[in-house]
Amino acid sequence: GLVLMYAIGPQRANVLNALSGGDYYSDTYFVIKQVVSLVLAIGAFVALAMVPFTFLKRYAEQLVWIGLGLCILLYITGNVLQISQIAQCSLGACRWFELGPLGGFQPAEFLKFALLLYVARFIGIRYQQDKLNDIHQTVWPVVGVALVSLFFVVVLQKDLGTGLAIASMLFAMLVASGMKWSILGKIIAGGLILGVLSVLFFPHRMERITTFLQGDNSTAQDAQDANYHIKNAKIALGTGGLLGLGIGNSVQATGYLPEAINDSVFAIIGETFGFVGAVVVLIVFSALLIRLLRISDHLLDMPMRLAVAGVWGWLAAHVVLNIASMLGVFPLTGITLPLLSFGGTSMVFVAAALGLTFQLSRYT
């Protein structure tokens, strides 16, 4: 991740300086911020590897309330009061708190981690009470907290990518719990219906779906064209060839590929390090996800098992959705590639989740 920021940071800085007509961004701006994020992420990993899981479970419900409260505060300050000094808003969506020199803080990531702890604890208790498949005492409470959380993230913050990651995380936990598939099937059906509605009622999401269905049949010469993003992502991947153009030689990062430093970073990996580099990244992520499954499978304590399964669902959603959208096999979704994309909040909470998993692996 740091190598990527070093490679494309100066190009990104030039693009932003040209757009703003100033020289606020230096060549080392992005790599320095990523180093700071990495230090914080390592701290989060160590902290969650040391803080007892029983302690975290005890305050899981309070953490969920804090997460929801932060989402409400963000909506009020960003959409209602429109206080730019507090809320960062871009393209009509307010997803970050403004923290000055530290950048932004995304409360949806905090809420995601809080939900991981809360649902693991809640379902674990119901499992011990032999009420796992109880519709009223188990299923509806979990579905209820999921719907409320997804409403804040998907509807108010207009962040479908994070919403899909939360849904994937919670569903992985339900599957790992051993809940009956007759119940899980109904949850899947309900989720699909809500997913379709979340697309139909938001024109920009519908446009992405129609663009995906068109494939390469339409032209995209202007950055405002709907399929401009994915076409340039494919150009980046194709240009990289077998071994890539090399560090500092990316063309798409100079302003052609939108979000080159965060959501589109896999395409830049393909352009810079080629097919070999992209495959190496896939192998590393696959190894990590397989290890998470093994840890979950070997845990006897149900809340621990569910927590690790949730981390697997969380990371798997980010990896699969990000890479699939860059390859054009899934509609474009704004979602980070864990630990590689630029962004402090995502890196810190992913590291925290992995730190928690590292702690729980001691009990396998």
PAZA-124978 format. One line per 3 residues: number of its first residue (from 1); for each residue y, z, x of N, C-alpha, C, O. Coordinates in steps of 0.1 Angstrom, whole numbers, m for minus. Each point is the difference from the previous one (the first is absolute). Layout:
! residues N
NUM	Y/Z/X/Y/Z/X/Y/Z/X/Y/Z/X | ...
END
This chain:
! residues 364
1	m12/0/8/12/0/m8/13/0/8/9/m7/m2 | m9/15/13/11/1/9/2/m14/7/11/m4/2 | m22/m2/2/1/m13/7/6/m10/m9/8/m9/4
4	m12/9/m17/6/m9/m10/15/2/m1/8/m9/m1 | m4/22/0/14/3/m2/8/m5/13/11/m5/m1 | m17/7/12/6/m5/13/1/m15/0/10/m6/5
7	m20/m1/m11/0/m14/1/10/m7/m10/6/m9/4 | m6/14/m16/9/m6/m10/12/7/m4/8/m4/m8 | m6/17/14/12/7/m3/13/m7/3/9/0/m8
10	m8/m5/20/12/m7/4/4/m12/m10/11/m2/m3 | m22/m5/m1/3/m11/m9/4/4/m14/9/m5/m6 | m15/16/2/4/6/m13/15/5/1/8/m1/m10
13	m5/7/21/14/5/2/10/m11/0/10/1/m6 | m14/m12/12/9/m12/0/3/m5/m14/11/m4/m4 | m22/3/m4/1/m4/m14/9/8/m8/9/m4/m7
16	m11/18/8/8/9/m8/15/0/5/9/1/m8 | m7/m2/21/14/m1/5/7/m12/m5/12/0/m3 | m19/m11/3/5/m13/m5/4/1/m15/10/m5/m4
19	m19/12/m4/3/1/m14/12/9/m3/8/m3/m9 | m6/14/17/10/9/m2/13/m4/7/11/6/m2 | m12/m15/12/12/m4/7/4/11/11/12/0/4
22	m21/8/0/3/11/9/m10/1/11/m8/m10/2 | 8/21/5/m10/2/11/m6/14/m1/m2/7/11 | 0/m2/m23/m5/13/m2/m14/2/6/m3/11/6
25	m5/m21/m7/m14/1/4/m2/m5/15/3/m11/3 | m8/20/5/m2/m4/14/m14/m5/1/m8/0/m9 | 4/m6/21/m13/m6/2/m11/11/0/m11/m3/m4
28	15/15/7/m10/11/0/0/9/m13/m7/10/0 | 15/m14/m9/2/8/m12/m13/3/m7/m3/12/m3 | m5/m22/0/m12/1/m8/m11/7/8/m8/8/m6
31	6/m11/18/m10/7/8/3/14/2/m9/9/0 | 21/m5/2/4/14/1/m3/8/m13/m5/11/1 | 9/m17/m12/m3/7/m13/m15/1/m2/m4/10/m6
34	m3/m20/10/m15/1/m2/m6/10/9/m10/7/m3 | 16/m5/15/m5/11/9/2/13/m6/m8/9/0 | 20/m7/m6/4/12/m7/m10/3/m12/m6/11/m2
37	3/m22/m5/m10/1/m12/m14/4/6/m7/7/m7 | 4/m13/18/m14/3/6/m1/14/4/m10/7/m2 | 21/m1/8/0/14/4/m2/9/m12/m7/9/0
40	15/m12/m11/m1/7/m12/m14/m1/m6/m6/10/m6 | 0/m22/7/m13/m3/m6/m11/8/8/m9/6/m7 | 10/m5/20/m9/8/8/1/15/m4/m10/7/m1
43	23/m3/m1/2/14/m4/m7/3/m14/m6/10/m2 | 8/m20/m7/m6/2/m13/m16/0/1/m6/7/m7 | 1/m16/16/m15/0/2/m5/14/5/m9/5/m6
46	16/0/16/m4/13/6/1/11/m11/m9/8/m1 | 20/m8/m6/3/11/m10/m11/0/m11/m5/10/m3 | 2/m22/m2/m10/m1/m11/m14/2/6/m9/3/m8
49	7/m5/21/m13/3/6/m2/15/1/m12/5/2 | 23/3/m2/m1/14/3/2/9/m12/m7/10/m2 | 15/m15/m8/3/8/m12/m13/0/m9/m4/m10/m3
52	m1/22/0/m13/0/m7/1/m7/m14/10/0/m7 | m21/m7/4/0/m8/m12/1/9/m12/5/m4/m11 | m11/16/12/1/10/m11/15/3/m3/4/2/m12
55	4/m1/22/14/3/m2/7/m12/m6/8/2/m9 | m11/m14/13/6/m12/m6/m4/m1/m15/9/m3/m9 | m21/6/6/m5/m1/m14/8/10/m9/3/m3/m11
58	0/15/17/6/10/m8/14/m4/m6/4/4/m10 | 3/m13/18/13/m4/m4/1/m14/m4/10/m6/0 | m22/0/m3/0/m14/m4/8/m3/m12/7/m10/m1
61	m8/18/m9/7/m2/m13/15/0/2/8/m8/m5 | m3/18/13/14/1/3/5/m12/8/11/m5/m2 | m19/m1/11/4/m12/7/1/m12/m9/9/m8/2
64	m18/7/m12/2/m11/m10/13/1/m8/7/m9/m2 | m4/22/m2/13/2/m7/12/m4/9/9/m6/m5 | m10/10/18/11/m3/9/1/m16/1/11/m5/0
67	m23/m1/1/0/m15/2/6/m7/m12/8/m9/1 | m11/14/m13/5/m6/m13/15/3/m1/8/m8/m4 | m4/20/8/14/4/0/8/m9/9/12/m4/m3
70	m17/1/15/7/m8/9/2/m15/m5/10/m6/2 | m21/2/m9/1/m14/m7/11/0/m11/7/m10/m1 | m6/21/m6/10/1/m11/14/0/6/9/m7/m4
73	m8/15/15/13/1/7/4/m13/6/12/m4/m1 | m21/m3/6/3/m14/6/4/m9/m11/10/m8/2 | m16/8/m14/4/m9/m10/14/3/m6/8/m9/m2
76	m5/22/1/13/4/m5/11/m4/10/10/m5/m4 | m12/9/17/10/m3/10/2/m15/2/11/m5/3 | m22/m2/m3/0/m14/3/4/m9/m12/8/m9/2
79	m15/10/m13/1/m9/m11/11/5/m10/7/m8/m6 | m6/21/4/10/5/m10/13/2/6/10/m5/m4 | m9/14/14/13/3/6/4/m10/11/12/m1/4
82	m22/m6/2/2/m10/10/8/5/12/11/m5/4 | m17/16/1/6/6/12/m7/m6/13/m11/5/3 | 18/m14/3/m7/m7/11/m1/9/12/m9/m3/9
85	16/14/m8/m1/9/11/m13/8/m1/m5/6/10 | m1/m5/m22/m12/7/m1/m12/m9/m2/m11/2/6 | 12/m12/m14/m11/m9/m3/2/m14/6/10/m6/m1
88	m21/1/7/0/m13/5/m5/m10/m11/m12/2/m4 | 19/m12/1/m4/m9/m10/0/m15/6/10/m3/7 | m20/m4/m10/m1/m14/5/m6/m9/m11/m11/4/m5
91	17/m15/2/m5/m10/m10/m3/7/m13/m10/m3/m7 | 19/12/3/m2/7/m13/m10/11/m1/m2/5/m11 | m4/m1/23/m10/11/0/5/11/9/5/m3/11
94	m5/15/m16/4/12/8/m13/7/4/m6/7/m9 | 2/m7/22/m13/6/4/2/10/11/m10/6/4 | 22/m5/2/1/9/11/12/9/m1/10/m4/m6
97	m11/16/12/12/9/1/6/m4/14/m7/m2/10 | 20/2/m10/8/m3/12/1/12/9/5/10/m5 | m10/m10/17/0/11/9/8/m2/13/m2/6/10
100	12/m15/m11/9/m3/11/m7/m6/12/m7/m10/m2 | 9/16/14/m7/m6/12/m15/0/m1/m6/m8/7 | 0/17/m15/m14/0/m1/m6/m11/m8/m12/m2/0
103	20/m6/m7/m4/m11/m8/m2/5/m15/9/6/m5 | m20/m10/m1/m3/3/m14/m12/8/m2/m9/0/9 | 8/7/m20/m12/8/m4/m5/m5/m13/8/0/m10
106	m21/m4/9/m5/m6/m12/m8/11/m7/m11/4/4 | 16/1/m16/m7/11/m7/m14/m4/m5/m8/9/m2 | 6/m22/m1/m13/m5/m5/m11/3/10/m11/3/m4
109	14/m3/17/m10/3/10/m4/15/m1/m11/4/2 | 21/5/m3/m2/14/m2/m8/3/m12/m10/7/0 | 13/m14/m11/m7/2/m13/m15/m5/2/m9/7/m6
112	7/m17/13/m13/m5/2/m9/10/7/m11/3/m4 | 17/3/15/m8/11/7/m2/12/m9/m11/6/1 | 21/m2/m9/m2/11/m9/m11/m2/m10/m8/9/m3
115	8/m22/m2/m10/m3/m10/m14/1/6/m10/4/m6 | 9/m9/19/m13/1/7/m6/14/0/m11/2/m3 | 20/8/6/m5/14/1/m2/5/m14/m11/7/m2
118	19/m10/m8/m1/6/m13/m12/m5/m7/m8/8/m6 | 5/m21/6/m11/m6/m7/m13/4/6/m10/3/m6 | 10/m2/20/m13/5/7/m3/14/m5/m11/4/m2
121	21/5/2/m2/14/m5/m4/0/m14/m9/8/m4 | 16/m15/m5/m3/1/m14/m14/m5/m4/m7/7/m7 | 4/m19/12/m14/m5/m3/m11/9/7/m10/1/m6
124	14/4/18/m10/9/6/m3/12/m9/m12/4/m1 | 22/2/m5/m2/11/m9/m8/m4/m12/m9/7/m4 | 12/m18/m2/m7/m5/m12/m15/m3/4/m9/2/m8
127	7/m7/20/m14/m2/4/m8/13/1/m11/0/m4 | 17/10/10/m6/13/1/m3/6/m13/m9/8/m2 | 18/m11/m8/m2/5/m14/m9/m8/m8/m3/2/m12
130	m3/m13/18/m9/m10/m7/7/m6/m12/m5/m3/m10 | 18/m1/12/8/m6/m10/6/m13/5/10/m5/m4 | m17/m1/14/6/m12/7/2/m12/m10/10/m7/1
133	m19/6/m11/0/m11/m9/6/4/m14/m1/m8/m9 | 8/19/9/6/5/m12/13/m8/m2/9/0/8 | m8/m8/m19/11/m8/m3/13/8/m1/11/m4/6
136	m11/15/m13/12/7/m3/5/9/11/12/2/3 | m22/4/4/4/10/11/1/m6/14/5/6/9 | m11/m18/m8/1/m6/14/6/m14/0/10/m2/7
139	m15/m7/m15/5/m14/0/14/m1/m4/8/m6/7 | m4/11/m19/14/m1/m5/10/6/9/11/m6/3 | m13/18/3/9/6/9/3/m8/12/11/m2/5
142	m22/m4/1/1/m9/12/8/m12/m4/9/m5/7 | m13/m1/m18/7/m13/m4/14/3/m3/9/m8/3 | m6/20/m9/14/3/m4/9/1/12/11/m5/1
145	m16/13/10/8/1/12/2/m13/7/10/m2/6 | m20/m6/m7/0/m14/6/11/m8/m7/8/m7/7 | m8/7/m20/9/m8/m8/14/4/3/9/m8/1
148	m6/21/m1/13/5/2/5/m4/14/11/m5/2 | m19/6/8/3/m3/14/3/m15/1/9/m5/6 | m18/m3/m12/1/m15/1/13/m5/m8/6/m10/4
151	m2/17/m14/12/m3/m8/12/1/10/8/m9/0 | m7/20/7/11/2/9/0/m11/11/10/m5/4 | m22/2/1/m1/m9/12/1/m14/m4/8/m8/6
154	m16/4/m16/m1/m14/m4/12/m5/m8/5/m11/1 | m1/19/m11/10/m3/m10/14/3/5/9/m9/1 | m7/22/3/14/4/4/4/m5/14/11/m4/2
157	m21/5/7/3/m5/14/m4/m14/2/3/m6/11 | m9/0/m21/m4/m15/1/m9/m2/13/2/m11/6 | m11/20/m3/m8/m1/12/m15/m2/m4/m7/10/0
160	3/m22/m3/m13/m2/m5/m10/2/11/m11/4/m2 | 15/m8/15/m10/2/11/m4/14/2/m12/3/1 | 22/7/m1/m4/14/1/m7/5/m12/m9/8/2
163	12/m14/m13/m7/4/m13/m15/m4/1/m9/8/m4 | 6/m20/10/m14/m4/1/m7/8/11/m12/3/m2 | 19/2/12/m6/9/10/m4/13/m6/m10/6/2
166	19/m1/m11/m2/13/m6/m13/m1/m10/m8/8/0 | 8/m19/m7/m11/m3/m10/m13/m1/8/m10/5/m4 | 10/m12/15/m12/m2/8/m5/13/6/m12/3/0
169	22/6/4/m4/13/6/m6/9/m11/m11/6/3 | 17/m6/m15/m6/9/m10/m13/m6/m5/m9/8/m3 | 7/m21/2/m12/m5/m5/m12/2/10/m11/3/m4
172	15/m4/17/m11/3/10/m4/14/m1/m12/3/2 | 21/7/m5/m4/14/m2/m9/2/m12/m10/7/1 | 13/m15/m12/m8/2/m12/m14/m6/3/m10/6/m5
175	9/m17/12/m14/m6/3/m7/10/9/m12/2/m2 | 18/3/12/m6/10/10/m5/12/m7/m9/7/5 | 15/m3/m16/m3/12/m7/m14/m1/m7/m6/10/m4
178	2/m22/1/m12/m3/m7/2/m1/m15/m10/2/m8 | 22/m4/3/3/m1/m14/m8/m12/m6/m2/m10/7 | m2/11/m19/m8/m10/m7/7/m14/0/13/0/m2
181	m20/m10/4/6/m14/1/5/m4/m14/8/m9/m1 | m14/15/m10/5/m4/m13/14/5/m2/8/m7/m6 | m4/18/12/13/5/0/9/m8/9/12/m3/m3
184	m17/1/15/8/m8/10/3/m14/m4/11/m5/2 | m21/m1/m10/3/m13/m5/12/0/m10/8/m10/0 | m7/20/m8/11/1/m9/13/2/7/11/m6/m4
187	m11/14/15/12/2/8/4/m13/7/12/m4/0 | m22/m4/4/3/m13/6/6/m10/m10/10/m6/3 | m15/6/m15/5/m8/m11/15/3/m3/8/m8/m1
190	m6/22/0/13/4/m3/10/m3/11/11/m4/m2 | m16/5/15/9/m3/11/3/m15/1/12/m3/3 | m21/m5/m7/2/m15/0/11/m3/m10/9/m8/2
193	m10/14/m14/9/m3/m11/14/5/5/10/m8/m2 | m8/20/7/12/4/5/6/m8/12/12/m2/1 | m21/m3/7/4/m9/11/6/m13/m5/10/m4/5
196	m17/m1/m15/6/m13/m6/13/2/m7/9/m8/2 | m7/20/m9/12/3/m6/11/2/10/12/m4/m2 | m15/10/14/10/3/10/5/m13/6/11/0/6
199	m19/m10/m7/4/m14/6/8/m7/m11/10/m6/3 | m15/6/m15/7/m8/m11/14/5/m3/9/m8/m3 | m6/21/5/13/5/m4/10/0/12/11/5/m2
202	m16/m10/13/9/m1/12/0/m15/5/m10/m4/6 | 21/m3/m9/0/m15/3/m3/m3/15/m7/m10/3 | 11/19/7/m2/m4/14/m15/1/3/m5/m7/9
205	m2/16/m16/m15/1/3/m7/m12/m7/m9/m5/6 | 14/1/m17/m6/m11/m7/2/m13/9/m9/m9/0 | 21/8/6/3/m11/8/m10/m1/12/m4/m10/5
208	1/22/1/m9/1/11/m14/m5/m4/m7/m7/8 | 3/11/m20/m14/m4/m5/0/m16/m2/m10/m6/5 | 20/1/m11/0/m15/m2/1/m7/13/m6/m11/2
211	14/16/7/0/m6/14/m13/0/7/m4/m10/6 | m3/21/m8/m14/1/6/m9/m10/m6/m8/m6/7 | 9/5/m20/m9/m10/m7/3/m14/4/m9/m9/0
214	21/6/3/4/m14/4/m5/m3/14/m3/m12/3 | 1/22/5/m5/m2/13/9/m8/9/12/2/0 | m17/m12/7/8/m9/8/5/m13/m7/4/m9/7
217	m4/9/m20/3/m12/m7/15/m2/m2/5/m10/m4 | 3/21/7/15/m1/m1/6/1/13/m5/6/10 | 17/m12/m9/8/1/13/8/12/0/4/6/m10
220	0/m1/22/8/11/2/9/m2/12/m4/3/12 | 16/m8/m14/9/m3/11/10/11/2/6/1/11 | m3/6/m22/11/10/0/m6/14/m1/m10/2/m6
223	17/7/12/m5/14/0/0/6/m14/m7/10/m2 | 14/m16/m7/0/5/m14/m12/m5/m8/m3/5/m11 | m4/m15/16/m12/m5/m7/m11/10/0/m2/8/9
226	m5/m8/m20/m10/11/m3/m11/0/10/m5/11/4 | 0/m22/1/m11/m1/9/5/m2/15/m9/m3/8 | 21/5/m5/5/m1/13/m6/11/9/m4/m4/12
229	3/16/m16/m6/11/8/m14/m3/4/m3/1/12 | m6/m4/m21/m14/m2/3/m2/m12/9/m8/0/9 | 16/m11/m12/m1/m12/9/3/3/14/m6/m5/9
232	17/13/m7/4/3/14/m10/9/7/m2/0/12 | m4/9/m20/m11/9/5/m12/m9/5/m5/3/11 | 2/m13/m19/m11/m9/4/3/m8/13/m8/m2/8
235	21/m2/m8/5/m7/12/m1/8/12/m5/m4/11 | 8/17/m12/0/10/11/m15/1/5/m3/m1/12 | m6/3/m22/m14/2/4/m6/m13/6/m8/1/10
238	12/m12/m15/m5/m13/5/5/m3/14/m7/m6/8 | 20/9/m6/6/m3/13/m6/8/11/0/m5/11 | m5/17/m14/m5/8/10/m12/m6/7/m3/4/12
241	m5/m12/m19/m12/m6/6/m10/11/4/m1/10/m7 | m6/m13/18/m11/9/4/5/13/7/m4/11/m3 | 14/m13/12/4/11/8/15/4/m2/5/10/6
244	2/m17/m15/14/4/m3/10/m6/9/m3/m5/11 | 16/7/m15/11/m5/8/4/9/11/8/m3/9 | m12/16/m10/4/10/10/11/9/m5/8/m4/m9
247	m6/15/16/10/10/m4/14/m6/2/3/m5/11 | 5/6/m21/14/m4/1/2/m15/m3/11/m5/0 | m22/m2/m4/1/m14/m3/m1/m4/m14/m2/m11/m4
250	2/21/m5/m2/m2/m14/12/m8/m6/12/4/3 | m14/m15/m10/10/m8/m6/4/6/m14/11/1/m4 | m22/2/m3/2/5/m14/8/13/m1/7/3/m9
253	m7/5/20/7/13/0/15/m2/2/8/10/m1 | m4/m22/5/14/m3/2/8/m1/m13/12/m3/1 | m18/4/m12/7/m1/m13/m7/m8/m10/5/m1/m12
256	m15/m6/15/m7/m9/m9/m9/8/m10/0/m2/m12 | m8/11/18/m9/8/m9/6/13/m5/4/8/9 | m2/m6/m22/6/12/m5/m9/12/3/m12/m1/1
259	19/13/1/m7/12/3/m10/m1/11/m11/6/0 | 15/m13/11/m9/m2/11/m4/12/7/m11/1/6 | 19/10/m7/m2/12/8/m8/10/m7/m4/10/5
262	3/m12/m19/m8/10/m7/m11/m6/m9/m12/0/5 | 15/m5/m17/m11/m4/m9/m7/m13/6/m12/m2/m3 | 19/m6/11/m6/m13/5/m5/1/14/m2/m10/7
265	0/23/m2/m3/1/14/m13/m6/4/m2/m4/12 | m8/3/m21/m13/m6/4/2/m15/3/m7/m5/9 | 16/m2/m16/2/m14/3/6/m1/14/m3/m9/7
268	12/18/m3/6/0/13/m11/4/11/1/m6/11 | m10/14/m15/m11/3/9/m8/m13/3/m3/m2/12 | 0/m5/m22/m7/m13/1/8/m10/9/m6/m7/8
271	19/7/m10/8/m10/7/1/5/15/0/m9/9 | 2/22/m7/2/5/14/m13/1/8/m1/m4/12 | m10/9/m18/m12/2/7/m12/m9/m4/m11/1/5
274	14/m10/m15/m10/m10/m4/m11/5/m8/0/12/m5 | m10/m21/3/m12/4/m8/m7/12/6/m5/8/m8 | 4/m8/21/m7/11/7/7/13/m3/m7/10/m3
277	20/m9/4/7/12/m2/m1/5/m15/m1/12/m2 | 1/m22/m7/m1/4/m14/m14/5/m3/m1/10/m8 | m9/m16/14/m14/5/m2/m1/14/6/m7/9/m6
280	13/m6/17/m1/13/6/6/10/m9/m6/11/m2 | 17/m14/m4/6/9/m10/m9/3/m11/m1/11/m5 | m5/m22/0/m10/2/m12/m12/9/4/m4/8/m8
283	m1/m10/21/m11/8/4/4/15/1/m8/8/m4 | 20/m6/10/4/14/1/1/7/m14/m4/11/m2 | 11/m18/m7/1/6/m14/m13/1/m6/m3/10/m7
286	m6/m19/9/m14/1/m6/m7/12/5/m7/7/m7 | 8/m5/20/m7/11/7/6/14/m6/m8/9/m3 | 21/m9/1/6/12/m5/m5/3/m14/m3/11/m4
289	3/m21/m5/m4/1/m14/m15/4/m1/m3/8/m8 | m5/m14/17/m14/4/0/m2/14/4/m8/7/m6 | 16/m2/16/m2/13/4/5/10/m11/m6/10/m2
292	16/m13/m5/5/8/m11/m11/1/m11/m3/11/m5 | m4/m22/2/m11/1/m9/m12/9/5/m6/7/m8 | 3/m8/20/m10/8/6/3/15/m1/m8/8/m3
295	21/m5/6/4/14/m1/m1/5/m14/m6/11/m2 | 11/m19/m7/m1/4/m15/m14/2/m4/m4/10/m7 | m5/m19/11/m14/0/m4/m7/13/6/m10/5/m7
298	14/0/18/m7/11/7/6/14/m4/m4/10/5 | 15/m10/m13/6/13/m4/m7/5/m13/m2/m7/m9 | m2/20/10/m7/6/m12/10/6/m10/m4/0/m12
301	15/5/17/10/6/m9/7/m11/m8/6/m9/6 | m6/9/m19/5/m11/m8/15/m2/1/3/m12/2 | 6/22/m2/14/m4/3/2/m6/13/9/m9/1
304	m16/13/9/2/m6/14/m5/m15/m1/7/m9/5 | m18/7/m11/m6/m14/m2/10/m9/m7/2/m11/4 | 4/16/m15/9/m7/m8/13/m3/8/6/m11/m1
307	m1/20/9/12/m2/7/m2/m11/10/9/m9/1 | m20/9/6/m2/m11/10/m3/m14/m7/5/m10/5 | m12/11/m16/m1/m13/m8/13/m5/m5/2/m12/0
310	7/21/m3/14/m4/m4/7/m6/11/7/m10/m2 | m8/15/14/6/m6/12/m5/m14/2/7/m9/4 | m20/8/m5/m6/m14/1/6/m9/m10/4/m12/4
313	m3/16/m17/6/m9/m10/14/m4/3/4/m11/m2 | 3/21/7/15/m2/4/1/m10/11/8/m10/m2 | m15/12/13/1/m9/11/m6/m14/m3/6/m10/4
316	m17/10/m11/m6/m13/m3/9/m9/m9/0/m12/2 | 7/18/m11/9/m7/m9/11/m6/8/3/m12/m1 | 3/19/10/11/m5/9/m5/m11/9/6/m11/1
319	m18/13/5/m5/m10/9/m3/m13/m7/4/m11/4 | m12/12/m15/m5/m12/m7/11/m7/m7/1/m12/1 | 8/19/m8/11/m7/m7/10/m6/10/5/m11/m3
322	m2/18/14/10/m6/9/m6/m13/6/7/m10/0 | m19/11/6/m5/m11/7/m4/m12/m10/3/m11/4 | m8/15/m15/m4/m11/m10/12/m7/m5/0/m13/m2
325	11/19/0/13/m6/m4/5/m9/11/6/m11/m3 | m7/15/15/5/m9/11/m9/m12/2/4/m11/5 | m17/12/m9/m9/m11/2/1/m9/m13/m6/m11/0
328	13/15/m10/1/m8/m12/m12/1/m9/m2/m9/m9 | m6/19/10/m12/2/m9/3/11/m10/m9/3/m8 | 21/2/8/4/10/m10/15/m2/m2/7/m3/9
331	m2/5/m21/15/m1/m3/8/9/10/m5/11/3 | 16/m16/1/9/8/9/3/13/m5/5/2/m11 | m8/9/19/3/13/m4/7/8/12/m4/m1/11
334	15/7/m15/7/8/10/m6/13/4/2/10/m6 | m11/m11/16/m7/12/4/m2/0/15/m3/m11/6 | 4/22/1/0/1/14/m14/m1/6/m10/3/m7
337	9/m8/19/m13/1/8/0/13/7/8/1/10 | m17/8/m13/0/14/6/1/0/15/m7/m7/7 | 17/15/m2/2/3/14/5/m12/8/3/2/12
340	m2/m14/m18/5/m11/7/14/m5/m5/8/m4/8 | m6/5/m21/13/m4/m6/11/10/4/m3/12/3 | 15/m18/m2/11/9/3/3/9/m12/0/m5/m12
343	2/18/14/3/9/m11/m5/13/3/m12/2/2 | 20/8/m3/m3/14/4/m8/7/m10/m10/7/3 | 14/m7/m16/m7/8/m10/m14/m4/m2/m9/9/0
346	6/m22/0/m14/m5/m2/m8/5/12/m11/5/m2 | 16/m7/14/m8/4/12/m3/15/0/m11/4/3 | 21/4/m6/m1/15/0/m11/4/m10/m8/9/4
349	8/m14/m16/m9/5/m10/m14/m6/2/m10/7/m3 | 9/m19/8/m13/m5/4/m6/8/11/m12/4/0 | 20/0/10/m5/8/11/m4/14/m5/m10/6/4
352	18/m1/m14/m4/13/m6/m13/0/m7/m8/9/1 | 6/m20/m9/m13/m2/m7/m12/m1/10/m10/5/m2 | 13/m12/14/m11/m1/10/m2/13/7/m11/4/4
355	22/4/m3/m2/13/6/m8/9/m9/m8/8/5 | 10/m9/m18/m8/8/m9/m14/m4/1/m9/9/0 | 6/m22/1/m14/m5/1/m6/5/13/m12/4/0
358	20/m4/11/m5/5/12/m4/15/m1/m11/4/6 | 19/4/m13/m4/14/m2/m13/1/m8/m9/8/4 | 8/m16/m15/m12/2/m8/m12/m6/6/m11/4/m3
361	12/m13/13/m11/m5/7/m8/11/8/m11/m2/4 | 18/13/m2/m7/12/7/m11/6/m9/m9/7/5 | 9/m10/m18/m9/6/m9/m11/m9/m4/m8/2/m10
364	6/m14/17/m10/m9/m4/m13/5/7/m11/m7/m2
END
